[in-house]
Amino acid sequence: MEMTNPTTNRQPQRNLSGKLLILTLFFAPAISFSQDKNKPTAPATLKKLTLEQLMDIEVTSVSKRPQHLAEVASAIQVITRKDILQSGAKTLAEALRLASNLQVAQVNSSQWAISARGFDNVLANKLLVLIDGRTVYTPLYAGVFWDVQNLILEDVDRIEVISGPGGTLWGANAVNGVINIITKSSRETKGLYAEAATGTSLPGLGSVRYGGQLTKNLSYRVYGTGFRLGHTVDSNAVKVNDDWSMLQGGLRLDWEASDKDVVSLQQNIYNDRPNPDATEKSLIARGSNVVTRWNHTISDRSNFQLQAYYDHTFRDFRNNFTEDLKTFDIEWQQSYEHGHGNQLTYGLNLRMMDHKVTNLQLFQFLPERKKLYLYSLFLQEELSLVPNRLHLTLGSKIEHNSYTGFEFQPSGRLSWTPVKKQTLWMSVSRAVRTPARIDRDFFLLLTPELPFIGGSESFKSETVIAYELGWRSRPREDLSLSVSTFYNTYDNIRSAEPGPEPFFIPITFANGVKGKTYGFELAATYQITRSWNLRGGYTFLKKDLKVKPESRDINAGRAESDDPQNQFVLQSSVEVLKWLELGTLIRYVDRLPKPAVPSYTGLDLRVAFKLGKSFEMNIVGQNLLDSRHFEFLPSSPAPRQIERSIYGKLICRL
């Protein structure tokens, strides 16, 4: 028995009941299914970077300290501000399409399925996402609500995308990858920025941001942004009323307190009205967050960072079921250079999540309110075995959570640079996906006393052992290449176990699936001329999941995800004239096996006209090769198609 909607579903789905909405949003996928410590690169400079300068950009996600991109021993891709703006992306989720090592699929107007190296789903739970050091996470299902992750894309400095485990540094959920979104310092966003856009799939978008100096060493920016995104269509090309809107605002302060101390403070508040089920009443999603960070230089060899944040999110599903989450997090880390090029990095993290839901009569999380505690310690040593040639990195994170107690996530990496501009690396690592509330505390009842589906107190953490081998090279000054191969073995993947005969209820969540994935990722950047740049990549993924002998998983190990075997991305950015820019993005996504989705090729075009020094007009076409196509079929709502669209944007920079 496989609880998924067939692709032959031709009827629009309207006004689902409260119980069915919650069931499909949370249960069906289970059954049928740091911020940089240095100043960011100035915007004007970034647009003119040569390939050599781009390879020298410092990234922080791999080792929690600045490293040159060309030397990193990991499968990492960097999406720069220029890449984002040239693509014509409207939202943060759209911008992630630029990373060829991610699987990114739009499900409907407000929902996305985003993952790395497989296990893609609307409720994907094996990818860790951070925005300026704040973990974007709900313990409800151990994933990300993408409809509330919003930024003015102009203010993004870069997005670092790691495919492969990052548990040693980042902890639980960094199983298949890490997305680290880093915005620019307020020192780099002075003056006025405003944008307004409208089009066929974009009824309206508007943003205003202003930055300046309060004192010589204290800078600020304030912003407000909002949009309304248009509808999708169903299997019969009939309009579905899933259009939605969002408002967001906030501020950032950056204070250079001394030559050795930098302090930052960020605050965001948002109000969101997603409507994935196309009902008469949209969901309500609102929240706020505050992040403060202190970077201190102890000496030329040592520094530390202290960060704390508070994040409050609230979702009302308009059927008397709500989720209220308050997260308190504090983290300290220190780096110390010793010997000849050796680097020791260690840190502590404390997190408390106060999670509360309002239950329905037959749909419940028990208890309704639960405080989840997370304590962790990480230690990583980078040893220079042969200076500038051979480096060994060893480390582990020791983490204690409220469900399974202590978890260990070790890793070892070896990088070899035989000649300049050539790096060969390999790694072995272990990472875990700790239980979420849906795995342990969720119950769907047939009657108040008779459970139909439920979590299990014995549900354990899902685990992966990952083996990676990669090569990064710059054979010419205008060409960079990277190849990453991987072989992952998974155990204790979630299964749905039937109860005893004759009715086979209750169905409980267990760890009855294991398996492997393997494949490779290619990425390249070619700077044809100083004003014309090509970047792209290809990903091959093979997955083989099996039911354990002691398991009777009702979905035969096929419920976890729906992934393309082949994927290709190519982006072209060219400055034709001083006043004219062209951006092109081509994406090929292979078919999805089950539920079956045909392969498709997407083409996005952006034409930008510079109207003097301060104004710019963009015309962007998206999905131009076909009138509409499916990208992902969730268990609910009914299948939606993404249409061809065009929009125009006017930008002012003063």
C-alpha positions in Angstrom: 0.0 0.0 0.0 1.5 3.3 -1.1 -0.3 6.4 0.0 0.5 8.8 -2.8 -1.7 10.6 -5.4 -1.3 9.2 -8.9 -0.2 11.5 -11.6 -3.5 10.7 -13.4 -5.4 12.8 -10.9 -7.4 15.2 -13.0 -9.7 16.7 -10.5 -8.8 20.0 -8.7 -8.6 19.5 -5.0 -10.7 22.1 -3.1 -11.3 23.0 0.5 -9.8 20.0 2.3 -11.0 19.4 5.8 -8.8 20.4 8.7 -7.9 16.8 9.6 -7.0 15.9 6.0 -4.9 19.0 5.5 -2.8 18.3 8.6 -2.6 14.6 7.8 -1.2 15.3 4.3 1.1 18.1 5.3 2.8 16.2 8.1 2.0 12.5 8.0 1.9 11.6 4.3 5.5 12.5 3.5 6.5 10.0 6.2 4.2 7.2 5.0 4.0 7.7 1.3 6.8 9.1 0.9 27.9 31.4 10.5 28.2 34.1 9.5 31.5 35.3 8.0 33.8 37.1 10.5 35.4 39.3 7.8 33.9 42.1 5.9 31.9 40.9 2.9 33.0 41.9 -0.6 31.6 45.3 -1.7 28.9 45.0 -4.3 30.6 47.2 -6.9 33.7 45.1 -6.6 32.0 41.8 -6.8 30.4 42.6 -10.2 33.9 43.0 -11.6 35.7 40.0 -10.1 37.9 38.0 -12.3 37.9 34.2 -12.0 41.1 34.3 -10.0 39.5 36.7 -7.5 36.4 34.6 -7.3 38.4 31.5 -6.4 40.1 33.6 -3.7 36.7 34.4 -2.0 36.8 33.2 1.5 34.2 30.7 2.6 33.4 29.8 6.2 30.9 26.9 6.0 33.4 24.0 5.7 35.6 24.7 8.7 33.9 27.6 10.5 36.8 29.8 9.7 37.7 31.7 6.5 39.3 29.6 3.8 40.0 30.4 0.1 37.4 28.6 -2.1 40.2 27.1 -4.3 41.7 25.3 -1.3 38.6 23.9 0.4 38.5 20.1 0.9 34.8 19.7 0.4 32.1 19.6 -2.3 31.1 23.3 -2.1 29.6 25.7 -4.5 29.2 29.4 -4.0 26.4 31.5 -5.4 27.5 35.1 -5.5 25.4 38.3 -5.5 26.2 38.7 -9.2 24.9 35.2 -9.9 21.7 35.8 -8.1 21.0 39.2 -9.7 21.9 37.9 -13.2 19.5 35.0 -12.9 16.4 37.1 -12.3 15.4 35.0 -9.3 12.5 36.5 -7.3 12.8 34.6 -4.1 15.5 32.8 -2.0 14.3 29.4 -3.1 14.5 30.3 -6.7 18.1 31.5 -6.2 19.1 28.0 -4.9 18.4 26.7 -8.4 21.8 28.1 -9.3 23.6 25.4 -7.2 23.9 22.3 -9.4 24.6 20.2 -6.3 21.0 20.8 -5.0 17.7 19.2 -6.0 15.3 22.2 -6.1 11.7 21.7 -7.3 8.7 24.1 -7.0 5.6 22.3 -5.8 3.1 25.1 -6.0 3.0 28.8 -5.5 4.4 28.7 -2.0 6.0 25.3 -1.4 9.3 23.9 -2.5 11.2 20.6 -2.3 14.9 21.3 -1.7 17.6 18.8 -0.7 21.1 17.6 -1.6 22.2 14.2 -2.7 18.7 12.8 -2.6 15.9 12.4 -0.1 14.1 15.4 -1.6 10.6 16.1 -0.4 8.4 19.0 0.6 9.3 18.1 4.2 12.9 17.2 3.5 14.7 16.6 6.7 18.4 15.9 5.9 19.5 19.4 4.9 20.7 22.1 7.3 19.9 25.7 6.4 21.4 28.8 8.1 20.7 32.5 7.5 23.4 34.7 9.1 24.2 32.0 11.6 20.6 31.3 12.6 19.4 27.8 12.1 16.2 27.7 10.1 14.5 24.6 11.5 11.2 23.3 12.9 11.3 20.4 15.3 7.8 19.5 14.1 9.3 17.5 11.2 13.1 18.4 11.3 12.9 20.5 8.2 12.4 24.0 6.7 9.3 26.0 5.9 10.5 27.7 2.8 7.6 30.0 2.5 8.8 32.1 5.4 12.5 32.3 4.3 12.8 35.7 2.7 15.4 38.4 2.1 16.0 41.3 -0.2 18.3 39.4 -2.6 20.3 42.6 -3.3 21.6 42.3 0.3 22.8 38.7 0.0 26.6 38.6 -0.1 26.8 34.9 -1.0 25.2 31.5 -0.5 27.6 28.7 0.4 26.2 25.3 -0.6 27.9 22.2 0.8 26.7 18.8 -0.5 27.7 16.1 1.9 27.6 15.7 5.6 28.5 18.6 7.9 27.5 17.1 11.2 31.0 17.5 12.7 30.7 21.3 12.8 27.0 22.0 12.4 25.3 19.1 14.2 22.0 17.2 13.6 20.3 17.5 10.2 23.5 18.4 8.4 23.2 14.8 6.9 23.3 15.4 3.1 24.3 19.1 3.0 24.5 22.6 4.4 23.1 25.8 3.0 24.7 28.9 4.6 23.2 32.2 3.5 25.3 35.2 4.4 24.1 38.8 4.0 26.2 41.8 3.6 27.3 44.0 6.5 25.5 47.3 6.9 28.9 48.9 6.1 28.5 47.7 2.6 24.8 48.8 2.1 24.9 52.5 2.5 22.4 54.7 0.7 19.0 54.0 -0.7 17.9 50.9 -2.6 14.4 50.5 -3.9 12.8 48.0 -6.3 9.3 47.5 -7.7 8.2 44.6 -10.0 5.1 43.1 -11.5 4.3 40.4 -14.1 2.3 37.4 -15.1 3.2 35.3 -12.0 4.1 38.3 -9.9 1.1 40.6 -9.1 3.5 42.8 -7.2 6.8 43.1 -5.4 8.3 46.1 -3.6 11.3 46.7 -1.4 13.0 49.7 0.2 16.3 49.6 2.1 18.3 52.5 3.5 21.7 52.3 5.2 24.1 54.9 6.7 26.4 55.8 9.6 25.3 56.6 13.1 28.9 57.3 14.2 32.3 56.7 12.6 32.3 53.1 13.7 28.6 52.3 13.8 26.7 51.6 10.6 23.1 50.6 10.1 20.4 49.6 7.6 16.7 49.3 7.8 14.5 47.6 5.2 11.0 46.6 4.3 9.9 44.2 1.6 6.7 42.6 0.4 5.3 40.6 -2.5 2.3 38.8 -3.8 3.1 35.7 -5.9 0.6 34.4 -8.4 -1.2 31.1 -8.8 -0.3 27.8 -10.4 -2.5 25.6 -12.4 -3.8 22.0 -11.9 -3.4 18.9 -14.1 -6.1 20.3 -16.5 -4.4 23.7 -16.8 -7.1 25.2 -14.7 -6.2 28.1 -12.4 -5.7 27.2 -8.7 -6.2 29.9 -6.2 -2.9 29.3 -4.3 -1.5 32.8 -4.8 -0.1 34.3 -1.6 1.5 37.3 0.0 4.3 38.2 2.5 5.5 41.3 4.3 8.8 41.5 6.1 11.0 44.2 7.7 14.0 44.6 9.9 17.3 46.3 10.7 20.9 45.6 11.1 23.7 47.3 13.1 27.4 46.8 12.8 29.8 48.3 15.3 33.6 48.3 15.0 34.1 48.7 18.7 37.9 48.5 18.4 40.6 47.1 16.1 39.9 43.7 17.7 36.2 43.8 18.3 33.2 43.8 15.9 29.7 43.5 17.1 26.5 43.1 15.0 22.8 43.0 15.7 20.1 41.9 13.3 16.3 41.8 13.7 13.6 40.6 11.3 9.8 40.5 11.6 7.4 39.0 9.0 3.8 38.2 8.3 3.0 35.6 5.7 -0.2 34.3 4.1 0.7 31.1 2.2 -2.1 29.1 0.7 -0.7 25.8 -0.7 -4.1 24.0 -0.5 -6.0 26.8 -2.3 -8.7 27.1 0.3 -10.8 30.1 1.0 -8.7 31.0 4.0 -4.9 31.2 3.8 -2.6 29.9 6.4 -1.1 32.4 8.8 2.6 32.3 9.3 4.3 35.1 11.3 7.4 35.4 13.3 10.4 37.5 14.4 14.0 36.8 15.2 17.0 38.7 16.8 20.7 37.7 16.3 23.6 39.3 18.0 27.3 38.4 17.3 30.6 39.4 18.8 33.9 38.7 17.0 37.0 39.2 19.0 40.6 39.0 17.8 42.8 37.7 20.7 46.1 37.7 18.7 47.4 37.1 15.2 46.9 33.4 15.9 43.7 33.3 17.8 40.1 34.7 17.7 36.7 33.8 19.0 33.0 34.4 18.2 30.1 34.5 20.6 26.6 34.4 19.0 23.1 34.3 20.5 19.7 34.4 18.8 16.0 34.2 19.6 13.6 33.0 17.0 9.8 32.9 17.4 7.6 31.4 14.7 3.9 30.8 14.7 1.7 29.0 12.1 -2.1 28.8 12.1 -3.4 26.2 9.6 -6.9 27.7 9.9 -8.5 24.5 11.1 -7.8 24.9 14.8 -4.3 23.4 14.5 -1.5 25.8 15.3 2.3 25.6 15.9 4.1 28.0 18.2 7.9 27.7 18.4 10.3 29.7 20.5 14.0 29.0 20.0 16.8 30.3 22.3 20.4 29.6 21.1 23.9 30.6 22.2 27.1 29.5 20.6 30.8 30.1 21.3 33.7 29.1 19.2 37.4 29.8 19.2 40.1 29.2 16.6 43.8 28.9 17.5 46.7 28.6 15.1 49.7 26.7 16.5 52.9 25.1 15.2 53.5 25.5 11.5 50.1 26.0 9.9 48.1 23.8 12.3 44.6 25.1 13.3 42.5 24.1 16.3 38.8 25.1 16.3 36.4 24.2 19.1 33.2 25.4 20.5 30.0 25.0 22.6 26.4 25.3 21.7 23.3 25.4 23.9 19.7 25.5 22.5 16.3 25.3 23.9 13.2 25.0 21.8 9.8 25.6 23.4 7.4 23.9 21.0 3.7 24.1 21.5 0.8 22.9 19.3 -3.0 23.0 19.6 -4.3 19.6 19.0 -7.4 18.5 17.1 -9.7 15.8 18.6 -8.3 13.0 16.4 -5.0 14.6 15.3 -2.5 15.1 18.2 1.0 15.7 19.3 1.4 14.4 22.8 2.2 16.3 24.9 0.9 19.5 23.3 3.8 21.5 24.7 7.3 20.2 24.9 10.7 21.8 25.7 13.5 20.3 23.7 17.1 20.8 24.8 20.3 20.5 22.7 23.8 20.7 24.1 26.9 20.1 21.9 30.6 20.4 21.9 32.7 20.3 18.7 36.5 20.0 18.3 38.4 20.0 15.0 42.1 20.0 14.4 43.7 20.8 11.0 47.2 19.5 10.7 49.7 20.7 8.1 51.6 17.4 7.4 53.6 19.0 4.5 53.4 22.8 4.5 51.2 24.1 1.6 50.9 20.5 0.3 49.3 18.0 2.6 46.7 18.7 5.3 44.8 16.3 7.6 41.6 17.5 9.3 40.1 15.4 12.2 37.2 16.4 14.3 33.9 15.4 15.9 30.7 16.9 17.4 29.3 15.4 20.6 25.7 16.3 20.9 23.0 15.6 23.4 19.3 15.8 22.5 16.1 15.3 24.4 15.1 12.1 22.4 18.1 9.9 21.9 20.7 11.3 24.3 24.3 11.5 23.1 25.1 11.4 19.4 28.6 11.4 17.9 29.4 12.8 14.5 33.1 12.4 13.6 34.9 13.1 10.3 38.3 13.0 8.8 39.5 14.9 5.7 42.8 14.7 3.8 43.7 17.3 1.1 46.8 17.2 -1.1 48.0 20.0 -3.4 50.7 18.4 -5.6 51.1 21.6 -7.7 49.7 25.0 -7.4 46.0 25.3 -8.4 45.4 21.6 -8.1 43.8 20.1 -5.0 42.8 16.5 -4.4 40.8 15.7 -1.3 39.0 12.8 0.4 36.9 12.4 3.5 35.0 9.9 5.7 32.2 11.3 8.0 29.3 10.3 10.1 26.1 12.4 10.5 22.7 11.9 12.1 19.2 13.1 11.7 17.8 13.2 15.2 14.1 12.4 15.8 11.5 15.1 15.3 8.2 15.4 17.1 6.4 13.7 14.2 8.6 10.6 14.8 8.0 10.3 18.5 4.9 12.4 19.6 2.5 12.3 16.7 -0.8 10.3 16.8 -3.7 10.1 14.3 -6.7 8.5 16.0 -9.8 6.6 14.6 -11.6 7.3 17.9 -10.4 9.1 21.0 -9.1 5.8 22.3 -8.1 4.0 19.1 -4.9 5.1 17.4 -4.5 4.6 13.6 -1.0 6.1 13.0 1.5 7.1 15.6 5.0 7.9 16.6 7.2 5.5 18.6 9.3 6.1 21.7 11.8 3.7 20.3 12.4 5.7 17.1 16.2 6.3 16.8 18.3 8.7 14.9 18.8 8.1 11.2 22.5 7.8 10.3 24.8 8.1 7.3 28.4 7.1 6.8 29.7 9.1 3.8 32.8 8.5 1.7 33.9 11.3 -0.6 36.7 11.9 -3.1 37.1 15.2 -5.0 39.4 17.2 -7.2 39.5 20.9 -7.7 41.7 22.5 -10.4 42.3 25.8 -12.3 44.2 24.6 -15.4 44.0 28.0 -17.0 43.5 31.5 -15.6 40.1 31.7 -17.1 38.8 28.2 -16.2 38.1 26.4 -12.9 36.9 22.8 -12.6 35.8 20.6 -9.7 34.7 16.9 -9.4 33.2 15.4 -6.3 32.3 11.7 -6.0 30.4 10.1 -3.0 29.2 6.8 -1.6 26.8 7.0 1.3 25.4 4.2 3.5 22.3 4.9 5.4 20.7 3.1 8.3 17.6 3.5 10.5 15.7 5.4 7.8 12.1 6.0 8.8 9.6 3.3 8.0 5.8 2.8 8.6 5.2 -0.5 10.4 1.7 -2.1 10.3 0.1 -3.4 13.4 -1.1 -7.0 14.1 -3.7 -8.8 12.0 -6.5 -8.6 11.1 -6.7 -4.8 10.9 -2.9 -4.0 10.8 -3.3 -1.0 13.1 -1.9 1.0 14.6 0.7 1.9 12.0 3.9 3.1 13.8 7.0 4.9 12.7 10.2 2.8 13.0 13.7 2.6 11.6 13.1 -0.2 9.2 14.9 1.1 6.0 18.5 1.1 5.1 20.4 1.6 1.8 23.0 3.5 -0.1 23.4 6.4 -2.6 26.3 7.1 -4.8 27.1 9.5 -7.7 29.2 12.4 -8.7 29.0 16.2 -9.1 30.8 18.3 -11.8 31.1 22.0 -11.6 33.0 24.5 -13.8 33.4 28.3 -14.3 34.7 29.7 -17.6 35.5 33.4 -17.9 35.3 33.9 -21.7 36.1 37.6 -21.4 36.2 40.0 -18.5 32.5 40.8 -19.2 31.3 37.3 -20.1 31.2 34.5 -17.6 29.8 30.9 -17.8 29.2 28.7 -14.8 27.4 25.4 -14.5 27.4 21.9 -13.3 26.1 18.3 -13.7 25.0 15.9 -11.0 24.5 12.1 -11.2 22.7 10.4 -8.3 21.8 6.7 -7.8 19.8 5.6 -4.8 19.1 2.1 -3.5 17.0 1.8 -0.4 15.8 -1.5 1.1 13.6 -2.7 3.9 15.4 -4.5 6.7 14.6 -8.2 7.2 12.7 -7.4 10.5 10.7 -4.6 8.9 7.3 -4.7 7.2 7.4 -1.2 5.9 4.1 -0.7 4.1 5.8 1.4 1.4 8.7 -1.0 0.7 11.3 1.6 1.4 10.0 4.0 -1.3 8.5 6.7 0.9 11.4 8.9 1.7 12.0 11.0 -1.5 11.6 11.4 -5.2 14.9 12.4 -6.9 16.2 13.0 -10.4 19.1 10.8 -11.5 20.6 13.4 -13.8 20.6 17.2 -13.4 22.3 20.0 -15.4 22.6 23.7 -14.8 24.3 26.3 -17.1 24.3 30.1 -16.3 25.6 32.8 -18.7 26.2 36.3 -17.6 27.4 38.9 -20.1 27.8 42.7 -20.1 27.0 43.4 -23.8 27.4 47.2 -23.4 27.9 49.4 -20.4 24.2 49.9 -20.3 23.1 46.5 -21.3 23.4 43.1 -19.5 22.1 39.7 -20.5 21.6 36.7 -18.1 20.6 33.2 -19.2 19.9 30.2 -17.1 19.3 26.7 -18.5 18.3 23.8 -16.3 17.7 20.2 -17.2 16.0 18.0 -14.6 15.6 14.2 -15.2 12.3 12.4 -14.6 11.3 11.6 -11.1 10.5 7.9 -10.6 7.7 7.7 -8.1 5.3 9.5 -8.2 6.4 9.8 -11.8 7.2 13.3 -13.2 8.5 13.8 -16.7 11.9 15.4 -17.3 11.9 19.0 -18.3 14.2 21.7 -19.5 13.8 25.2 -18.1 15.1 28.4 -19.7 15.2 31.8 -17.9 16.3 35.0 -19.6 17.1 38.4 -18.0 17.7 41.6 -19.9 18.9 44.6 -17.8 19.0 48.2 -19.0 21.0 50.7 -17.0 19.2 54.0 -17.1 22.0 56.4 -15.9 24.0 55.8 -12.8 21.1 55.2 -10.4 18.3 53.4 -12.2 18.0 50.0 -13.9 15.2 48.2 -15.6 15.0 44.4 -15.8 12.8 42.2 -18.0 12.8 38.6 -16.9 11.3 35.5 -18.6 11.1 32.3 -16.7 10.3 28.7 -17.9 10.2 29.9 -21.5 10.5 26.6 -23.2 7.1 25.3 -22.4 3.8 26.7 -21.3 3.7 24.8 -18.1 5.2 21.7 -16.4 5.2 19.6 -13.2 8.3 19.7 -11.0 7.3 17.7 -8.0 4.1 15.8 -7.0 3.4 15.9 -3.2 0.8 13.7 -1.5 -1.2 16.9 -1.0 -2.4 19.2 -2.4 -3.3 17.9 -5.9 -0.6 18.1 -8.5 0.3 21.7 -9.7 2.0 22.9 -12.8 4.5 25.8 -13.0 3.7 28.1 -15.8 5.8 30.2 -18.2 6.0 33.8 -16.9 7.5 37.2 -17.5 7.9 40.2 -15.2 9.5 43.6 -15.2 11.4 45.3 -12.4 12.6 48.9 -11.9 15.5 49.4 -9.5 16.9 52.5 -7.9 20.3 52.7 -6.2 21.3 56.0 -4.6 
